[in-house]
Amino acid sequence: MKSINHLSNHNQILIRGTGALACLFAARFAAKGITVNMLGTWEEGIEALSKRGVTIIDIKGNQSNYPVFASNYPKDFPETNTALVLVKSYQTSFAANQLKDCLSEDGIALTLQNGLGNREKLVQILGEERVAIGVTSIGATLLKPGYVKEGGKGIIVIPQIAKLQNIKNLFDKARFEVKHDENTNSIIWKKLIINSAINPITAILKVKNGDLLNLETVKDLLIASIQEGNKVSNSLGIDLNYADLIESLMTTLELTANNHSSMLQDLDRGTQTEIDAICGEIVKIGEQYNIPTPINQTLWHLIKAEESKIHNK
């Protein structure tokens, strides 16, 4: 499927990624007449999207299909001015090098990725002026290449800067809930700490997010993980309220009760997880500031062991 080049750049977007969130955003954008270009490396994903477009099952169970243009060649997207980065954290540097070949000099790449360090990797290659960072709590499950199921309700938080106005307009057009907050560090750490609890535990137990609410012994583990992350964030001068973190944890579990976490989906597909950029980062920063993080360290090692089992098959 070919991109519609005659449309204004203001009504199209390049999504770097072809996984669950990338397909969800692609479908929501395309449903509102926005031209969606997708740049990826996953051959099965590119092939499915090129042949059949992106298929979405919304939260009401309705299924819809929309055309997109998908390619693994950056030069298919010259002078892109608006890009959305939705790849795994360990793919960020490679994605940045691809975007360097297609992002215009005055373009902007917005990352909504999980984990720490993504913005820094993008800035190193694209430059400070062409990178912005936000956070999203939107969830999705990839059922097969190019075929995604929408998760629970979520929001997008981005800084209010002029270069993000076009992507903000596209989010609004696609009816995403968008909020502005200049303190993105606090938001990123809040999401990181909550992910450090939910993602590895659901992946190890192989359960949906909401199942954690019904396992009393697991609640203690979740809370202990949150406590560690909160102490580490405070050591960096990021003052997060512990009670607010616990409330957000419980709210997230309720709103995404039927979701399979991205880490569980990764292990189920036999692919690498983002554990290094989540629990791994909390452990490393904790070591720098002499803050013990035994729960995060254990979860980190257990997920790495699960990855090793996959690689040794």
C-alpha positions in Angstrom: 0.0 0.0 0.0 1.5 3.3 -1.0 1.6 6.5 1.0 -0.5 9.4 -0.3 2.2 12.0 -0.9 0.0 14.8 -2.2 -1.6 15.2 1.3 -0.2 18.0 3.5 2.7 16.9 5.8 0.4 18.2 8.6 -2.0 15.3 8.0 0.5 12.4 8.0 2.8 10.8 10.5 5.6 8.3 10.5 5.5 5.6 13.2 8.8 3.9 13.9 7.7 0.5 14.9 5.3 -2.3 13.9 4.4 -3.8 17.2 1.4 -3.6 19.4 1.3 0.1 20.3 2.6 1.1 16.8 -0.3 -0.8 15.2 -2.8 0.7 17.7 -1.7 4.2 17.0 -1.6 3.5 13.3 -5.2 2.2 13.3 -6.5 5.1 15.4 -4.8 7.7 13.1 -5.9 6.0 9.9 -9.5 5.8 11.1 -9.6 9.6 11.1 -8.2 10.0 7.6 -4.6 10.6 8.7 -1.9 9.2 6.3 0.1 6.6 8.3 3.6 5.6 7.3 5.3 2.8 9.3 9.0 2.1 9.4 10.2 -1.1 10.9 12.5 -4.1 10.7 10.2 -7.0 11.6 9.7 -8.7 8.2 6.4 -10.5 9.1 5.0 -7.2 10.4 6.0 -5.2 7.4 4.6 -7.9 5.1 1.2 -8.1 6.9 0.8 -4.4 7.0 1.7 -4.0 3.3 -0.7 -6.7 2.2 -3.7 -6.2 4.5 -3.2 -2.9 6.3 -3.7 -2.7 10.1 -6.6 -4.4 11.8 -7.8 -3.3 15.2 -10.3 -4.8 17.7 -11.5 -1.9 19.8 -12.5 -2.1 23.5 -16.1 -2.8 22.5 -15.0 -5.8 20.4 -15.6 -4.1 17.0 -13.1 -5.0 14.3 -11.9 -2.6 11.6 -9.2 -2.5 9.0 -7.3 0.5 7.6 -4.6 1.0 4.9 -1.1 2.0 5.9 2.2 2.3 4.1 4.9 0.1 5.7 8.5 -0.3 4.8 11.9 -1.1 6.2 13.7 1.5 4.1 14.1 4.9 5.7 14.6 6.5 2.3 10.9 5.7 1.5 10.0 8.5 3.9 12.1 11.6 2.9 11.6 14.9 4.7 9.4 13.5 7.4 8.5 16.3 9.8 6.5 14.3 12.4 7.6 10.9 13.8 6.4 8.8 16.7 8.9 6.4 18.2 7.3 3.2 19.5 10.0 0.6 19.6 11.5 -1.5 22.4 14.2 0.4 24.4 17.0 -1.9 23.2 16.1 -0.9 19.6 16.3 2.9 20.2 19.8 3.6 18.8 19.1 1.6 15.6 15.8 3.4 15.2 17.4 6.7 15.7 19.9 6.0 12.9 17.1 5.1 10.6 15.2 8.3 11.5 18.3 10.3 10.8 17.9 9.3 7.1 14.3 10.5 6.8 13.6 13.1 9.4 13.7 16.7 8.1 16.0 19.3 9.6 13.1 21.0 11.3 11.2 17.7 12.1 10.5 16.2 15.5 10.6 12.7 16.8 8.4 12.1 19.9 9.2 9.0 22.0 6.5 7.4 24.1 8.7 4.3 24.9 9.0 2.4 28.2 12.1 2.6 30.4 15.0 5.0 30.8 17.6 6.3 28.4 15.5 6.5 25.2 15.5 10.3 24.9 19.3 10.4 25.4 19.9 7.8 22.7 17.7 9.7 20.2 19.3 13.0 21.1 22.8 11.6 20.5 21.9 10.8 16.9 19.2 13.3 16.0 20.1 16.3 18.1 18.3 18.0 20.9 16.0 20.1 18.7 14.6 17.1 16.9 13.6 15.0 20.0 10.8 15.2 22.5 9.7 12.8 25.2 6.3 11.9 26.5 4.5 9.1 28.3 1.5 7.0 27.6 -0.5 4.6 29.7 -2.4 3.2 26.6 -2.2 -0.6 26.3 -2.5 -3.0 23.4 -2.1 -6.6 22.6 -0.6 -7.8 19.3 -2.6 -10.9 18.3 -0.6 -11.5 15.1 1.4 -9.3 12.7 -0.6 -6.2 11.8 -3.5 -7.3 14.0 -4.0 -5.5 17.4 -6.5 -5.5 20.3 -7.0 -2.3 22.1 -6.4 -2.3 25.8 -7.9 -0.3 28.6 -8.3 3.4 28.6 -5.1 5.4 28.8 -3.7 8.9 28.3 -0.8 10.6 26.6 1.3 13.2 28.4 3.6 15.5 26.5 5.3 18.8 27.1 3.7 21.9 25.7 6.2 23.0 23.0 5.6 24.6 19.6 7.2 21.7 17.6 4.8 19.2 19.1 1.7 21.2 18.1 1.2 19.2 14.9 1.4 15.8 16.6 -0.9 17.2 19.3 -3.4 18.1 16.6 -3.1 14.5 15.2 -3.7 13.0 18.6 -6.7 15.2 19.1 -8.1 14.2 15.6 -7.7 10.5 16.5 -9.5 11.2 19.8 -6.6 10.3 22.1 -6.7 11.9 25.5 -3.7 14.2 25.7 -2.4 16.2 28.7 0.4 18.7 29.0 3.1 18.5 31.7 6.5 20.1 31.6 7.9 17.9 34.3 8.3 14.8 32.1 11.1 13.4 34.3 8.6 12.8 37.2 6.0 11.3 34.8 8.6 9.0 33.2 9.8 7.8 36.6 6.3 7.3 37.9 5.5 5.1 34.9 8.9 3.3 35.3 8.3 2.5 38.9 4.8 1.1 38.2 6.1 -0.9 35.2 8.9 -2.3 37.4 6.3 -3.9 39.6 3.6 -5.0 37.1 5.5 -6.1 34.0 8.0 -8.6 35.4 5.6 -10.1 37.9 2.8 -10.7 35.3 5.5 -12.1 32.9 6.8 -14.5 35.5 3.4 -15.7 36.6 1.9 -15.5 33.1 -1.2 -13.7 34.2 -3.2 -10.7 33.1 -2.6 -7.4 34.9 -5.9 -7.6 36.9 -5.1 -11.0 38.2 -2.4 -9.4 40.5 -5.2 -7.7 42.4 -6.5 -11.1 43.6 -3.2 -12.5 44.8 -2.6 -11.3 48.3 1.0 -12.4 48.6 1.8 -10.7 45.3 0.5 -7.4 46.6 3.3 -7.3 49.1 5.8 -7.9 46.3 4.3 -5.1 44.2 4.4 -2.7 47.1 8.0 -3.6 47.9 9.0 -2.9 44.3 7.3 0.4 44.4 9.1 1.4 47.6 12.5 0.6 46.1 11.8 2.6 43.0 10.5 5.5 45.0 13.7 5.7 47.1 15.8 5.6 44.0 13.9 8.3 42.3 14.1 10.5 45.4 17.9 10.1 45.4 17.8 11.8 42.0 15.8 14.7 43.3 12.6 13.4 41.7 10.1 13.8 44.6 7.3 11.3 44.0 4.6 10.8 46.6 4.6 7.2 47.8 0.9 7.2 48.5 0.2 8.5 45.0 2.4 5.8 43.5 0.5 3.1 45.3 -2.9 4.6 44.2 -1.6 4.8 40.6 -0.5 1.2 40.8 -3.9 0.0 41.9 -5.7 2.3 39.4 -3.5 1.0 36.5 -4.2 -2.6 37.5 -7.9 -1.9 37.5 -8.0 0.0 34.2 -5.8 -2.6 32.4 -7.2 -5.6 34.2 -7.7 -7.6 30.9 -4.3 -6.6 29.4 -1.3 -8.8 29.0 1.7 -6.7 29.9 4.1 -6.0 27.1 6.8 -8.0 28.9 4.5 -11.0 29.1 3.8 -10.6 25.4 7.5 -10.4 24.6 8.3 -13.7 26.5 5.3 -15.4 24.8 6.6 -14.4 21.4 10.1 -15.5 22.3 11.7 -12.0 22.0 13.9 -9.9 24.2 12.1 -7.8 26.9 12.7 -4.3 28.2 13.7 -5.5 31.7 17.2 -3.9 31.4 15.7 -0.4 30.9 13.2 -0.9 33.7 14.2 -2.9 36.7 17.8 -3.0 35.5 18.0 0.8 35.5 16.5 1.0 39.0 19.1 -1.4 40.3 22.0 0.3 38.6 21.0 3.8 39.9 20.4 2.3 43.3 23.9 0.9 43.4 25.3 4.4 42.5 23.5 5.9 45.5 24.0 2.9 47.9 20.2 2.2 47.9 19.4 -1.5 48.2 17.0 -2.8 45.6 16.7 -6.5 46.2 13.2 -6.9 44.8 14.0 -5.2 41.5 17.3 -7.1 41.3 15.5 -10.4 41.8 12.8 -9.5 39.2 15.5 -8.4 36.8 17.5 -11.6 37.1 14.3 -13.8 36.9 13.3 -12.2 33.6 16.8 -12.5 32.2 16.7 -16.2 33.1 13.4 -16.5 31.2 15.1 -14.8 28.2 18.0 -17.2 28.4 15.6 -20.2 28.4 14.2 -18.9 25.1 17.6 -18.3 23.5 18.8 -21.7 24.5 15.9 -23.6 22.9 
